[in-house]
Amino acid sequence: MSEKSKPPSPSQLRAERRLAGEVPPAQSRHPRGEDEWRDFVSQAIEDAMREGAFDNLPGKGKPLNLDENPNEPPDMAMANKILKNNDTTPPWIGDRKKLMEDIESLRGEMAQRWGWMREDWSNPSADRARLTGRWADQIGSWTGQIDKLNSRIRDLNLILPIWRMELLRIHLADELARIGAPTRLGG
């Protein structure tokens, strides 16, 4: 039996036309656009399929195993499988989540208390000296809370296995700016 000759690919046809002088060289040197690249890649895949490049791939006809993570280090695979099978997470994930909830809770409290303080301050008959003292006490309380949160952030960041998950420390001045509150009232 004689072998069928393969039809030339479009890239081969273009090369033959260029060699035959049918396509001027200036036209063949322009940068390719996105559609041309897409066509080029599609054509290359079709050529490879026609040539049988995908016929003997390992695992052909078998379902993909999506349980395996190709980016997971082998020494962590068993530990992660045990955690997954027991429907649990590493402690640092829970600690990070709780810490973020506590930060958001503090931010909510600060916004609420600043709203109340603004309302009291806008009252013409308000005792401004008492409000100023109360605000100073509130700032002192928040400073202590932020110090504790920053200590927890530092401790958590030391045990996180993924550096991109580290939390940034929080600063009172930034949190006050977030809600539009001053450090001192009436000054």
RODO-2510 file (C-alpha; in nm, 4 decimals, decimal comma):
residues 187
     n   res          X          Y          Z
     1     m     0,0000     0,0000     0,0000
     2     s     0,1230     0,3427    -0,0772
     3     e     0,1329     0,6177     0,1794
     4     k    -0,0875     0,9194     0,1307
     5     s     0,1096     1,2366     0,0961
     6     k     0,0189     1,4939     0,3549
     7     p    -0,1219     1,8189     0,2252
     8     p     0,1092     2,1133     0,2911
     9     s     0,0232     2,3240     0,5931
    10     p    -0,0697     2,6898     0,5460
    11     s     0,2667     2,7957     0,6861
    12     q     0,4422     2,5725     0,4318
    13     l     0,2260     2,7193     0,1522
    14     r     0,3138     3,0736     0,2616
    15     a     0,6851     2,9864     0,2695
    16     e     0,6649     2,8349    -0,0800
    17     r     0,4847     3,1433    -0,2150
    18     r     0,7412     3,3695    -0,0524
    19     l     1,0260     3,1699    -0,2118
    20     a     0,8503     3,1761    -0,5489
    21     g     0,8301     3,5529    -0,5291
    22     e     0,4498     3,5639    -0,5115
    23     v     0,4582     3,7501    -0,1792
    24     p     0,6798     4,0558    -0,1569
    25     p     0,9252     4,0366     0,1376
    26     a     0,8030     4,3667     0,2862
    27     q     0,4567     4,2190     0,3422
    28     s     0,5897     3,9101     0,5163
    29     r     0,7814     4,1072     0,7813
    30     h     0,5009     4,3005     0,9504
    31     p     0,4342     4,2249     1,3205
    32     r     0,1519     3,9802     1,3776
    33     g    -0,1693     4,0957     1,5372
    34     e    -0,3614     3,9068     1,8026
    35     d    -0,5889     3,7389     1,5463
    36     e    -0,2921     3,6327     1,3366
    37     w    -0,1229     3,4777     1,6397
    38     r    -0,4454     3,2999     1,7327
    39     d    -0,4716     3,1657     1,3762
    40     f    -0,1041     3,0683     1,3805
    41     v    -0,1369     2,8797     1,7094
    42     s    -0,4610     2,7107     1,6008
    43     q    -0,2977     2,6063     1,2778
    44     a     0,0072     2,4706     1,4591
    45     i    -0,2199     2,2629     1,6857
    46     e    -0,4158     2,1338     1,3871
    47     d    -0,0913     2,0433     1,2063
    48     a     0,0314     1,8564     1,5141
    49     m    -0,3015     1,6704     1,5407
    50     r    -0,2842     1,5775     1,1728
    51     e     0,0712     1,4480     1,2209
    52     g    -0,0397     1,2365     1,5210
    53     a     0,1492     1,4254     1,7912
    54     f    -0,1398     1,3761     2,0363
    55     d    -0,2189     1,0119     1,9539
    56     n    -0,0040     0,8370     2,2166
    57     l    -0,0254     1,0649     2,5176
    58     p    -0,0048     0,8956     2,8599
    59     g    -0,3473     0,8526     3,0180
    60     k    -0,5339     0,8848     2,6882
    61     g    -0,8987     0,7948     2,7328
    62     k    -0,8794     0,8040     3,1131
    63     p    -1,0421     1,0700     3,3324
    64     l    -0,8183     1,3446     3,4635
    65     n    -0,7191     1,3189     3,8278
    66     l    -0,8056     1,6642     3,9556
    67     d    -0,7367     1,5717     4,3196
    68     e    -0,3638     1,6072     4,2716
    69     n    -0,2180     1,9545     4,2846
    70     p     0,0862     1,9729     4,0555
    71     n     0,2161     2,2765     4,2482
    72     e     0,1991     2,1037     4,5859
    73     p     0,5283     1,9847     4,7320
    74     p     0,5268     1,6037     4,7714
    75     d     0,6072     1,6267     5,1427
    76     m     0,2906     1,8337     5,2003
    77     a     0,0561     1,6156     4,9915
    78     m    -0,0141     1,3602     5,2648
    79     a    -0,0662     1,6227     5,5347
    80     n    -0,3047     1,8187     5,3132
    81     k    -0,4946     1,5011     5,2224
    82     i    -0,5392     1,4140     5,5916
    83     l    -0,6662     1,7649     5,6654
    84     k    -0,9054     1,7528     5,3699
    85     n    -1,0392     1,4057     5,4568
    86     n    -1,1103     1,5192     5,8138
    87     d    -1,2706     1,8449     5,6987
    88     t    -1,0278     2,0569     5,8972
    89     t    -0,7841     2,3374     5,8252
    90     p    -0,4390     2,4247     5,9577
    91     p    -0,4589     2,6332     6,2763
    92     w    -0,2943     2,9369     6,1138
    93     i    -0,5873     2,9708     5,8713
    94     g    -0,8361     2,9935     6,1591
    95     d    -0,6060     3,2292     6,3509
    96     r    -0,5718     3,4578     6,0479
    97     k    -0,9474     3,4613     5,9894
    98     k    -1,0190     3,5442     6,3572
    99     l    -0,7572     3,8199     6,3537
   100     m    -0,9073     3,9761     6,0411
   101     e    -1,2541     3,9618     6,2022
   102     d    -1,1167     4,1358     6,5126
   103     i    -0,9578     4,4090     6,2987
   104     e    -1,2862     4,4666     6,1144
   105     s    -1,4727     4,4692     6,4457
   106     l    -1,2393     4,7386     6,5805
   107     r    -1,2839     4,9431     6,2624
   108     g    -1,6624     4,9154     6,2925
   109     e    -1,6502     5,0200     6,6572
   110     m    -1,4268     5,3175     6,5743
   111     a    -1,6607     5,4379     6,2995
   112     q    -1,9647     5,4009     6,5251
   113     r    -1,8079     5,5830     6,8203
   114     w    -1,6778     5,8621     6,5948
   115     g    -2,0333     5,9049     6,4604
   116     w    -2,1698     5,9355     6,8136
   117     m    -1,8930     6,1783     6,9107
   118     r    -1,9599     6,3983     6,6061
   119     e    -2,3290     6,4028     6,6903
   120     d    -2,2623     6,4980     7,0545
   121     w    -2,0047     6,7610     6,9506
   122     s    -2,2490     6,9258     6,7097
   123     n    -2,4984     6,9855     6,9939
   124     p    -2,4627     7,3547     7,0912
   125     s    -2,5253     7,2812     7,4590
   126     a    -2,2655     7,0011     7,4772
   127     d    -2,0008     7,0054     7,7491
   128     r    -1,6987     7,0291     7,5188
   129     a    -1,4417     6,9733     7,7953
   130     r    -1,6112     6,6484     7,8987
   131     l    -1,6352     6,5350     7,5331
   132     t    -1,2674     6,6175     7,4735
   133     g    -1,1684     6,4091     7,7764
   134     r    -1,3957     6,1241     7,6707
   135     w    -1,2426     6,1281     7,3199
   136     a    -0,8897     6,1253     7,4646
   137     d    -0,9839     5,8222     7,6775
   138     q    -1,1285     5,6527     7,3696
   139     i    -0,8076     5,7179     7,1718
   140     g    -0,6067     5,5666     7,4605
   141     s    -0,8291     5,2583     7,4620
   142     w    -0,7930     5,2130     7,0860
   143     t    -0,4155     5,2534     7,1128
   144     g    -0,4055     4,9605     7,3550
   145     q    -0,6341     4,7493     7,1352
   146     i    -0,4215     4,8229     6,8275
   147     d    -0,1032     4,7313     7,0162
   148     k    -0,2566     4,3926     7,1072
   149     l    -0,3727     4,3363     6,7487
   150     n    -0,0282     4,4257     6,6131
   151     s     0,1308     4,1778     6,8545
   152     r    -0,1050     3,9065     6,7241
   153     i    -0,0282     4,0111     6,3650
   154     r     0,3450     3,9789     6,4302
   155     d     0,3042     3,6354     6,5888
   156     l     0,0828     3,5127     6,3048
   157     n     0,3165     3,6431     6,0337
   158     l     0,6003     3,4424     6,1895
   159     i     0,4163     3,1115     6,1386
   160     l     0,2488     3,1725     5,8015
   161     p     0,3861     2,9349     5,5375
   162     i     0,2815     3,1672     5,2536
   163     w     0,4402     3,5133     5,2654
   164     r     0,1651     3,6661     5,0496
   165     m    -0,0839     3,5979     5,3294
   166     e     0,1008     3,8103     5,5823
   167     l    -0,1013     4,0884     5,7391
   168     l     0,0210     4,4448     5,7666
   169     r     0,0318     4,6126     6,1036
   170     i    -0,2391     4,8658     6,1700
   171     h    -0,1759     5,2221     6,2830
   172     l    -0,4083     5,4453     6,4817
   173     a    -0,3473     5,7478     6,2591
   174     d    -0,4402     5,5484     5,9475
   175     e    -0,7537     5,4079     6,1101
   176     l    -0,8618     5,7536     6,2249
   177     a    -0,8008     5,8916     5,8750
   178     r    -1,0120     5,6070     5,7335
   179     i    -1,3153     5,7302     5,9314
   180     g    -1,2284     6,0995     5,9056
   181     a    -1,1692     6,1421     6,2789
   182     p    -0,9079     6,3669     6,4455
   183     t    -0,6672     6,2522     6,7135
   184     r    -0,7814     6,5364     6,9415
   185     l    -1,1086     6,7235     6,9582
   186     g    -1,1326     7,0988     6,9661
   187     g    -0,7635     7,1572     6,9056
***
